[in-house]
Amino acid sequence: MLKKVAKNTPDAHASAREDQPLADYGTAPTVSLVAPLMPDALAQAWEKAGTKKALQPLSLQFMLGILGGAFIGIGGMFAMITVAGSEGVVAYGVARMLMGIAFSLGLLLVVLAGAQLFTSDCLMVMGWAGGRLGFGRVMRVWSTVWLGNLVGGIAFALLLFLAGNYMSGKGEVGA
C-alpha cells in the first residue's frame, strides 16, 4: 500500500498520485511535469503505450522504422562532422561532449517525427508481461522495426557515400 502525504509537505507535488486509485487498463494515467508517475503507474503507462504501438499496421511500423534508422544516421553524421578536425584543437572530453550533443539531435528527430527504434520498442515487453500482447505479436513488431531500422540506416549510409560525404573536411569526416 502506498503512503499518503499531507498536502502541505514539500513532497506533496511529487506524490500527488499516491492517494488516487490507479487507472484500469482502459485508461492511461495523466502525465504531469510537476507530479511524476509512481512506478506502478509508470509501468501501466508503458504497457498501454507498447500495446498501442504493437497494434499499428506492420507496414506503418516498417516505414517508421526506416525513418528511425535514417534519423539515427543523421545524428551519427552530425556527431562525426562536429568532431572532425578537433584533435589537438579542442580537449578530448569537450570534443566527446559536443559529439554526444550532436548525436542527440538524431534522437530528437526520432521523438519529434514519431519514428520507431528497436531499442525503444523493447519496452513492449511490458504489454506482453501484462497479458495485453501475445509473444508472437511482440516478435513480429520487433523484427519489423529492427529490419526497418537496418534498411533506413543502410540507405542513409549509401546516400552519404554516393554524395561523397566521407571526404568532407579534407577526409576527416570519413576517417
Buried (B, 14 or more C-beta within 10 A) or exposed (E): EEEEBEEEEEEEEBBBBBEEEBBEEEEBBEEEEEBBBBEEBBBBBBBBBBBEBBEEEBEEBBBBBBBBBBBBBBBBBBBBBBBBBBEEEBEEEEBBEBBEEBBEBBBEBBEEEEBBBBEBBEBBBBBBBBEBBEEEBBEBBBEBBBBBBBBBBBBBBEEBEEEEBBEBBEEBBBE
